[in-house]
Amino acid sequence: MPNSAAESKATMMAAVGVADVDELFEQIPEDHLARESNGLAPGVRSEATVRRLVRGLIDRNDDCVANLSFLGAGLWQHHVPAVVDEIVTRSEFLTPVWGTTSSDFGRNQAWFEYASMLGELLAMDFVGLPVYSWGSAAGNAIRMAARLTGRGEVVVPASISPERLMVIRTYCGLVGGNDPISVRLVDFDPASGTVDVAALGLGPDTAAVYLETPNHLGVVETAVAEIAAAARANGTETVLGVDPISLGLLAAPGDLGADVVVGSTQPLGVHLHAGGGVGGFIATRDEERYAREYPTLQVSVAETTRGERSFGMTLFHQSSYGSREDGNDWTGNSVYLWTVANAVYMSLLGPQGFAELGRTILANARYAAGRVAELDGVTVRWPDGFFKEFVVDFSATGRSVADINAGLRAHHVFGGKDLSTDFPDLGQSALYCVTELHTADDIDALVTALKEVLA
């Protein structure tokens, strides 16, 4: 590469005042630095050699095509119709970030349709363009609530995904930092898997109560409306996280009294992938006090002077795009391409499609839970209140989830996510996910493999 020449390196180091390149990376802890060779000779000049190395690394991975997967926990395997891929890869959508005068209107309309359909699904009126993930959306929503209320505490159930909790804590900041928000965890009821309402303890400094339904452990929260009413009486905002796929069966968040709704857009036509954003949405009622606090971009529709519809940006100034560090919160180049995939997916399903999909997922998951619970020493926690994920307890088998999952891999099966470290009170438990893609034969194959592994 041109900048690898010794003269170029010397010029750049002199300009920034360092004698060695390593000085630029001194903030990286010593134990984080790679000490092993990457397998390439210094200055390799062959693209074919690099390609062979990278291909070999990639081929070491197993995937959910060659294996039967029951993993979920925030990234779920759903069917993506071929037409979604066909439309989302069209150059009009795939190539423009901001596009051109001729392309922006079509792109803006696709974004508007995404927001309109998602808003109808959520029973909320105002939907922003997505951020990177569910966790990012939750963090932004909590900061919105803190600005709206002038308070500095958020109540979060202990059943939350540890990864999502880490993202939320990052958004809430550190004590002693700028406008920190304290995160207070409340226990969930071990008998039901739902949040312990009596432990919420909403006080004068509580800006928001954050809930999820279904929660990270797959359980549908049954007291959301009650909690939202209590929060409103306390001047507290209710932020509700949801899996949009569940809303063909479950009550819409807006109908439960939620003030701000967040969640993942990945189930809505986005393939499994890692290393990039999968999409997180934020939605509220169409009230100016909420609209003014969004960190994300908005798309609106208006009639032109010629009586035609036009789609364009609104509330641009309050985002970091329009005001940089003076914006409500930082939002950078995000996952806007996925809004097109989401819009196509939602338009294909429609209300009846969402209902049918929800019934299918629930039936498949119930069948799987029933079959797994037949195994000796295996129990399903909270067997009556889940949607597509459920907790399987292997403690009585005397085997660890890690050992069981290793055994399942030999049968080309990915078992459920190991919960034993994050939720030690649940013993040797795993979170299993079943979707519309799992057939009865798939579930029977899982049970057969578990029998052999546990024998």
Protein Blocks (a to p, Z undefined) as FASTA:
>chain_A
ZZlpfklmmmmmmmnopabfklmmmmpcfklpcfbdehiaehiabfklmmmmmmmmmmmp
ccfklpccfbehhpacddddfklmmmmmpmklmmpmnlpfklmmmmmmmmmmmmmmmmmm
nopabdcdddfblklmmmmmmmmmmmmnopabdcddfkbcfklmmmmmmmnopehiahia
cdddddddfknopacfklnopafklmbdcdddddfkopacfklmmmmmmmmmnopacddd
ddfklmmmmccfklnopabdcddfklnopacdehiaebiaddddddfklmmmpcbdcddd
dddfkopacdddehklmpmklnommmmbdcdddfklmmmmmmmmmmmnommlmmmmmmmm
mmmmmmmmmmmmmpghiacehkllcckbccddfklnopafklmmmmmmmnopacdddfkl
mmmmnopaddddddfklcfklmmmmmmmmmmmmZZ
